[in-house]
């Protein structure tokens, strides 16, 4: 299991996309955390799930994640 904490705040959008595509090719699980979910675009066709924790409550966001504001 790989845990990446707020990695999207350190990378530009192109490098974030490259990282996420590379993670999809690898075997195993990866957990990404962020304070700005609109920066994480979950790649289409991957086995990805968006989960939000808000004030201690878990909200399942499906496979597409949040929509940009």
PDB file as gemmi writes it, atoms N, CA and C in Angstrom:
CRYST1    1.000    1.000    1.000  90.00  90.00  90.00 P 1                      
ATOM      1  N   UNK A   1       0.852  -1.162   0.000  1.00  0.00           N  
ATOM      2  CA  UNK A   1       0.000   0.000   0.000  1.00  0.00           C  
ATOM      3  C   UNK A   1       0.901   1.229   0.000  1.00  0.00           C  
ATOM      4  N   UNK A   2       0.543   2.189  -0.824  1.00  0.00           N  
ATOM      5  CA  UNK A   2       1.267   3.452  -0.932  1.00  0.00           C  
ATOM      6  C   UNK A   2       0.359   4.570  -0.446  1.00  0.00           C  
ATOM      7  N   UNK A   3       0.857   5.410   0.448  1.00  0.00           N  
ATOM      8  CA  UNK A   3       0.099   6.549   0.957  1.00  0.00           C  
ATOM      9  C   UNK A   3       0.791   7.820   0.499  1.00  0.00           C  
ATOM     10  N   UNK A   4       0.064   8.661  -0.240  1.00  0.00           N  
ATOM     11  CA  UNK A   4       0.578   9.948  -0.710  1.00  0.00           C  
ATOM     12  C   UNK A   4      -0.262  11.045  -0.077  1.00  0.00           C  
ATOM     13  N   UNK A   5       0.373  11.866   0.727  1.00  0.00           N  
ATOM     14  CA  UNK A   5      -0.334  12.905   1.465  1.00  0.00           C  
ATOM     15  C   UNK A   5      -0.203  14.245   0.752  1.00  0.00           C  
ATOM     16  N   UNK A   6      -1.312  14.730   0.210  1.00  0.00           N  
ATOM     17  CA  UNK A   6      -1.414  16.046  -0.432  1.00  0.00           C  
ATOM     18  C   UNK A   6      -0.377  16.256  -1.530  1.00  0.00           C  
ATOM     19  N   UNK A   7      -0.096  15.204  -2.282  1.00  0.00           N  
ATOM     20  CA  UNK A   7       0.923  15.277  -3.333  1.00  0.00           C  
ATOM     21  C   UNK A   7       0.531  16.249  -4.447  1.00  0.00           C  
ATOM     22  N   UNK A   8      -0.752  16.433  -4.699  1.00  0.00           N  
ATOM     23  CA  UNK A   8      -1.175  17.318  -5.790  1.00  0.00           C  
ATOM     24  C   UNK A   8      -0.834  18.778  -5.518  1.00  0.00           C  
ATOM     25  N   UNK A   9      -0.625  19.148  -4.259  1.00  0.00           N  
ATOM     26  CA  UNK A   9      -0.251  20.537  -3.967  1.00  0.00           C  
ATOM     27  C   UNK A   9       1.205  20.811  -4.323  1.00  0.00           C  
ATOM     28  N   UNK A  10       1.987  19.755  -4.512  1.00  0.00           N  
ATOM     29  CA  UNK A  10       3.405  19.903  -4.834  1.00  0.00           C  
ATOM     30  C   UNK A  10       3.697  19.744  -6.325  1.00  0.00           C  
ATOM     31  N   UNK A  11       2.711  19.306  -7.099  1.00  0.00           N  
ATOM     32  CA  UNK A  11       2.920  19.041  -8.525  1.00  0.00           C  
ATOM     33  C   UNK A  11       2.001  19.902  -9.372  1.00  0.00           C  
ATOM     34  N   UNK A  12       2.465  20.245 -10.576  1.00  0.00           N  
ATOM     35  CA  UNK A  12       1.581  20.953 -11.502  1.00  0.00           C  
ATOM     36  C   UNK A  12       0.580  19.947 -12.073  1.00  0.00           C  
ATOM     37  N   UNK A  13      -0.499  20.426 -12.710  1.00  0.00           N  
ATOM     38  CA  UNK A  13      -1.544  19.506 -13.198  1.00  0.00           C  
ATOM     39  C   UNK A  13      -1.027  18.419 -14.141  1.00  0.00           C  
ATOM     40  N   UNK A  14      -0.079  18.750 -15.013  1.00  0.00           N  
ATOM     41  CA  UNK A  14       0.448  17.749 -15.949  1.00  0.00           C  
ATOM     42  C   UNK A  14       1.196  16.644 -15.200  1.00  0.00           C  
ATOM     43  N   UNK A  15       2.034  17.016 -14.277  1.00  0.00           N  
ATOM     44  CA  UNK A  15       2.792  16.010 -13.519  1.00  0.00           C  
ATOM     45  C   UNK A  15       1.867  15.195 -12.601  1.00  0.00           C  
ATOM     46  N   UNK A  16       0.846  15.829 -12.057  1.00  0.00           N  
ATOM     47  CA  UNK A  16      -0.137  15.087 -11.257  1.00  0.00           C  
ATOM     48  C   UNK A  16      -0.805  14.021 -12.107  1.00  0.00           C  
ATOM     49  N   UNK A  17      -1.225  14.393 -13.316  1.00  0.00           N  
ATOM     50  CA  UNK A  17      -1.873  13.438 -14.221  1.00  0.00           C  
ATOM     51  C   UNK A  17      -0.926  12.294 -14.559  1.00  0.00           C  
ATOM     52  N   UNK A  18       0.341  12.608 -14.817  1.00  0.00           N  
ATOM     53  CA  UNK A  18       1.325  11.565 -15.120  1.00  0.00           C  
ATOM     54  C   UNK A  18       1.505  10.623 -13.933  1.00  0.00           C  
ATOM     55  N   UNK A  19       1.551  11.182 -12.737  1.00  0.00           N  
ATOM     56  CA  UNK A  19       1.695  10.356 -11.542  1.00  0.00           C  
ATOM     57  C   UNK A  19       0.495   9.433 -11.375  1.00  0.00           C  
ATOM     58  N   UNK A  20      -0.719   9.968 -11.521  1.00  0.00           N  
ATOM     59  CA  UNK A  20      -1.919   9.155 -11.337  1.00  0.00           C  
ATOM     60  C   UNK A  20      -2.004   8.044 -12.381  1.00  0.00           C  
ATOM     61  N   UNK A  21      -1.618   8.341 -13.620  1.00  0.00           N  
ATOM     62  CA  UNK A  21      -1.613   7.305 -14.663  1.00  0.00           C  
ATOM     63  C   UNK A  21      -0.598   6.215 -14.323  1.00  0.00           C  
ATOM     64  N   UNK A  22       0.574   6.602 -13.837  1.00  0.00           N  
ATOM     65  CA  UNK A  22       1.594   5.619 -13.459  1.00  0.00           C  
ATOM     66  C   UNK A  22       1.113   4.756 -12.294  1.00  0.00           C  
ATOM     67  N   UNK A  23       0.425   5.361 -11.340  1.00  0.00           N  
ATOM     68  CA  UNK A  23      -0.087   4.593 -10.200  1.00  0.00           C  
ATOM     69  C   UNK A  23      -1.110   3.554 -10.635  1.00  0.00           C  
ATOM     70  N   UNK A  24      -1.901   3.876 -11.659  1.00  0.00           N  
ATOM     71  CA  UNK A  24      -2.888   2.909 -12.162  1.00  0.00           C  
ATOM     72  C   UNK A  24      -2.221   1.681 -12.772  1.00  0.00           C  
ATOM     73  N   UNK A  25      -1.037   1.856 -13.330  1.00  0.00           N  
ATOM     74  CA  UNK A  25      -0.332   0.735 -13.964  1.00  0.00           C  
ATOM     75  C   UNK A  25       0.318  -0.196 -12.941  1.00  0.00           C  
ATOM     76  N   UNK A  26       0.525   0.285 -11.738  1.00  0.00           N  
ATOM     77  CA  UNK A  26       1.191  -0.500 -10.702  1.00  0.00           C  
ATOM     78  C   UNK A  26       0.183  -1.377  -9.964  1.00  0.00           C  
ATOM     79  N   UNK A  27       0.661  -2.500  -9.493  1.00  0.00           N  
ATOM     80  CA  UNK A  27      -0.190  -3.383  -8.687  1.00  0.00           C  
ATOM     81  C   UNK A  27      -0.231  -2.855  -7.258  1.00  0.00           C  
ATOM     82  N   UNK A  28      -1.314  -3.107  -6.573  1.00  0.00           N  
ATOM     83  CA  UNK A  28      -1.421  -2.702  -5.181  1.00  0.00           C  
ATOM     84  C   UNK A  28      -2.397  -1.562  -4.989  1.00  0.00           C  
ATOM     85  N   UNK A  29      -2.439  -1.081  -3.769  1.00  0.00           N  
ATOM     86  CA  UNK A  29      -3.367  -0.013  -3.413  1.00  0.00           C  
ATOM     87  C   UNK A  29      -2.601   1.276  -3.168  1.00  0.00           C  
ATOM     88  N   UNK A  30      -3.263   2.377  -3.456  1.00  0.00           N  
ATOM     89  CA  UNK A  30      -2.703   3.691  -3.192  1.00  0.00           C  
ATOM     90  C   UNK A  30      -3.798   4.554  -2.580  1.00  0.00           C  
ATOM     91  N   UNK A  31      -3.452   5.258  -1.522  1.00  0.00           N  
ATOM     92  CA  UNK A  31      -4.374   6.188  -0.880  1.00  0.00           C  
ATOM     93  C   UNK A  31      -3.786   7.581  -1.040  1.00  0.00           C  
ATOM     94  N   UNK A  32      -4.585   8.487  -1.605  1.00  0.00           N  
ATOM     95  CA  UNK A  32      -4.172   9.876  -1.782  1.00  0.00           C  
ATOM     96  C   UNK A  32      -5.004  10.751  -0.869  1.00  0.00           C  
ATOM     97  N   UNK A  33      -4.362  11.688  -0.201  1.00  0.00           N  
ATOM     98  CA  UNK A  33      -5.103  12.663   0.592  1.00  0.00           C  
ATOM     99  C   UNK A  33      -4.900  14.041  -0.024  1.00  0.00           C  
ATOM    100  N   UNK A  34      -5.876  14.916   0.186  1.00  0.00           N  
ATOM    101  CA  UNK A  34      -5.761  16.280  -0.322  1.00  0.00           C  
ATOM    102  C   UNK A  34      -6.697  17.195   0.453  1.00  0.00           C  
ATOM    103  N   UNK A  35      -6.345  18.460   0.492  1.00  0.00           N  
ATOM    104  CA  UNK A  35      -7.244  19.468   1.047  1.00  0.00           C  
ATOM    105  C   UNK A  35      -7.971  20.207  -0.059  1.00  0.00           C  
ATOM    106  N   UNK A  36      -7.600  19.932  -1.308  1.00  0.00           N  
ATOM    107  CA  UNK A  36      -8.213  20.578  -2.473  1.00  0.00           C  
ATOM    108  C   UNK A  36      -8.582  19.505  -3.493  1.00  0.00           C  
ATOM    109  N   UNK A  37      -9.725  18.821  -3.307  1.00  0.00           N  
ATOM    110  CA  UNK A  37     -10.068  17.676  -4.153  1.00  0.00           C  
ATOM    111  C   UNK A  37     -10.202  17.992  -5.632  1.00  0.00           C  
ATOM    112  N   UNK A  38     -10.474  19.250  -5.994  1.00  0.00           N  
ATOM    113  CA  UNK A  38     -10.602  19.573  -7.414  1.00  0.00           C  
ATOM    114  C   UNK A  38      -9.263  19.471  -8.142  1.00  0.00           C  
ATOM    115  N   UNK A  39      -8.141  19.381  -7.406  1.00  0.00           N  
ATOM    116  CA  UNK A  39      -6.836  19.217  -8.040  1.00  0.00           C  
ATOM    117  C   UNK A  39      -6.570  17.775  -8.436  1.00  0.00           C  
ATOM    118  N   UNK A  40      -7.342  16.846  -7.900  1.00  0.00           N  
ATOM    119  CA  UNK A  40      -7.127  15.436  -8.222  1.00  0.00           C  
ATOM    120  C   UNK A  40      -8.176  14.997  -9.223  1.00  0.00           C  
ATOM    121  N   UNK A  41      -7.740  14.723 -10.428  1.00  0.00           N  
ATOM    122  CA  UNK A  41      -8.630  14.176 -11.442  1.00  0.00           C  
ATOM    123  C   UNK A  41      -8.412  12.677 -11.503  1.00  0.00           C  
ATOM    124  N   UNK A  42      -9.397  11.924 -11.085  1.00  0.00           N  
ATOM    125  CA  UNK A  42      -9.247  10.474 -11.134  1.00  0.00           C  
ATOM    126  C   UNK A  42      -9.318  10.010 -12.576  1.00  0.00           C  
ATOM    127  N   UNK A  43      -8.335   9.243 -13.029  1.00  0.00           N  
ATOM    128  CA  UNK A  43      -8.321   8.789 -14.418  1.00  0.00           C  
ATOM    129  C   UNK A  43      -9.527   7.915 -14.748  1.00  0.00           C  
ATOM    130  N   UNK A  44     -10.060   8.104 -15.932  1.00  0.00           N  
ATOM    131  CA  UNK A  44     -11.193   7.298 -16.397  1.00  0.00           C  
ATOM    132  C   UNK A  44     -10.747   5.856 -16.594  1.00  0.00           C  
ATOM    133  N   UNK A  45     -11.625   4.940 -16.285  1.00  0.00           N  
ATOM    134  CA  UNK A  45     -11.353   3.533 -16.537  1.00  0.00           C  
ATOM    135  C   UNK A  45     -10.529   2.852 -15.460  1.00  0.00           C  
ATOM    136  N   UNK A  46     -10.094   3.594 -14.475  1.00  0.00           N  
ATOM    137  CA  UNK A  46      -9.314   2.983 -13.408  1.00  0.00           C  
ATOM    138  C   UNK A  46     -10.208   2.514 -12.282  1.00  0.00           C  
ATOM    139  N   UNK A  47      -9.660   1.691 -11.448  1.00  0.00           N  
ATOM    140  CA  UNK A  47     -10.398   1.219 -10.277  1.00  0.00           C  
ATOM    141  C   UNK A  47     -10.156   2.221  -9.154  1.00  0.00           C  
ATOM    142  N   UNK A  48     -10.782   3.386  -9.280  1.00  0.00           N  
ATOM    143  CA  UNK A  48     -10.567   4.503  -8.356  1.00  0.00           C  
ATOM    144  C   UNK A  48     -11.865   4.850  -7.643  1.00  0.00           C  
ATOM    145  N   UNK A  49     -11.731   5.291  -6.415  1.00  0.00           N  
ATOM    146  CA  UNK A  49     -12.881   5.736  -5.640  1.00  0.00           C  
ATOM    147  C   UNK A  49     -12.522   7.030  -4.936  1.00  0.00           C  
ATOM    148  N   UNK A  50     -13.492   7.925  -4.864  1.00  0.00           N  
ATOM    149  CA  UNK A  50     -13.333   9.182  -4.150  1.00  0.00           C  
ATOM    150  C   UNK A  50     -14.126   9.078  -2.853  1.00  0.00           C  
ATOM    151  N   UNK A  51     -13.454   9.305  -1.738  1.00  0.00           N  
ATOM    152  CA  UNK A  51     -14.097   9.254  -0.428  1.00  0.00           C  
ATOM    153  C   UNK A  51     -13.765  10.551   0.296  1.00  0.00           C  
ATOM    154  N   UNK A  52     -14.795  11.219   0.796  1.00  0.00           N  
ATOM    155  CA  UNK A  52     -14.602  12.472   1.524  1.00  0.00           C  
ATOM    156  C   UNK A  52     -14.919  12.251   3.000  1.00  0.00           C  
ATOM    157  N   UNK A  53     -14.066  12.769   3.850  1.00  0.00           N  
ATOM    158  CA  UNK A  53     -14.335  12.771   5.285  1.00  0.00           C  
ATOM    159  C   UNK A  53     -14.583  14.221   5.673  1.00  0.00           C  
ATOM    160  N   UNK A  54     -15.801  14.508   6.120  1.00  0.00           N  
ATOM    161  CA  UNK A  54     -16.207  15.866   6.465  1.00  0.00           C  
ATOM    162  C   UNK A  54     -16.766  15.873   7.878  1.00  0.00           C  
ATOM    163  N   UNK A  55     -16.042  16.503   8.778  1.00  0.00           N  
ATOM    164  CA  UNK A  55     -16.460  16.589  10.186  1.00  0.00           C  
ATOM    165  C   UNK A  55     -16.744  15.210  10.776  1.00  0.00           C  
ATOM    166  N   UNK A  56     -15.893  14.254  10.427  1.00  0.00           N  
ATOM    167  CA  UNK A  56     -16.019  12.912  10.968  1.00  0.00           C  
ATOM    168  C   UNK A  56     -16.993  12.010  10.242  1.00  0.00           C  
ATOM    169  N   UNK A  57     -17.650  12.512   9.201  1.00  0.00           N  
ATOM    170  CA  UNK A  57     -18.605  11.712   8.436  1.00  0.00           C  
ATOM    171  C   UNK A  57     -18.007  11.340   7.084  1.00  0.00           C  
ATOM    172  N   UNK A  58     -18.190  10.089   6.691  1.00  0.00           N  
ATOM    173  CA  UNK A  58     -17.660   9.598   5.423  1.00  0.00           C  
ATOM    174  C   UNK A  58     -18.712   9.749   4.343  1.00  0.00           C  
ATOM    175  N   UNK A  59     -18.302  10.345   3.221  1.00  0.00           N  
ATOM    176  CA  UNK A  59     -19.182  10.508   2.061  1.00  0.00           C  
ATOM    177  C   UNK A  59     -18.518   9.818   0.877  1.00  0.00           C  
ATOM    178  N   UNK A  60     -19.229   8.879   0.268  1.00  0.00           N  
ATOM    179  CA  UNK A  60     -18.710   8.198  -0.912  1.00  0.00           C  
ATOM    180  C   UNK A  60     -19.036   9.020  -2.141  1.00  0.00           C  
ATOM    181  N   UNK A  61     -18.013   9.301  -2.947  1.00  0.00           N  
ATOM    182  CA  UNK A  61     -18.204  10.132  -4.128  1.00  0.00           C  
ATOM    183  C   UNK A  61     -18.159   9.352  -5.421  1.00  0.00           C  
ATOM    184  N   UNK A  62     -18.202   8.042  -5.362  1.00  0.00           N  
ATOM    185  CA  UNK A  62     -18.180   7.258  -6.591  1.00  0.00           C  
ATOM    186  C   UNK A  62     -16.797   7.226  -7.211  1.00  0.00           C  
ATOM    187  N   UNK A  63     -16.751   7.073  -8.528  1.00  0.00           N  
ATOM    188  CA  UNK A  63     -15.465   6.932  -9.199  1.00  0.00           C  
ATOM    189  C   UNK A  63     -15.019   8.192  -9.917  1.00  0.00           C  
ATOM    190  N   UNK A  64     -15.782   9.268  -9.837  1.00  0.00           N  
ATOM    191  CA  UNK A  64     -15.390  10.463 -10.579  1.00  0.00           C  
ATOM    192  C   UNK A  64     -14.919  11.591  -9.681  1.00  0.00           C  
ATOM    193  N   UNK A  65     -15.217  11.529  -8.410  1.00  0.00           N  
ATOM    194  CA  UNK A  65     -14.756  12.558  -7.497  1.00  0.00           C  
ATOM    195  C   UNK A  65     -15.547  13.840  -7.605  1.00  0.00           C  
ATOM    196  N   UNK A  66     -15.044  14.871  -6.963  1.00  0.00           N  
ATOM    197  CA  UNK A  66     -15.765  16.139  -6.930  1.00  0.00           C  
ATOM    198  C   UNK A  66     -15.680  16.870  -8.253  1.00  0.00           C  
ATOM    199  N   UNK A  67     -16.639  17.697  -8.510  1.00  0.00           N  
ATOM    200  CA  UNK A  67     -16.633  18.531  -9.716  1.00  0.00           C  
ATOM    201  C   UNK A  67     -16.011  19.882  -9.373  1.00  0.00           C  
ATOM    202  N   UNK A  68     -15.177  20.435 -10.275  1.00  0.00           N  
ATOM    203  CA  UNK A  68     -14.587  21.746 -10.005  1.00  0.00           C  
ATOM    204  C   UNK A  68     -15.663  22.809  -9.824  1.00  0.00           C  
ATOM    205  N   UNK A  69     -15.388  23.783  -8.960  1.00  0.00           N  
ATOM    206  CA  UNK A  69     -16.348  24.869  -8.702  1.00  0.00           C  
ATOM    207  C   UNK A  69     -16.312  25.908  -9.805  1.00  0.00           C  
TER     208      UNK A  69                                                      
END                                                                             
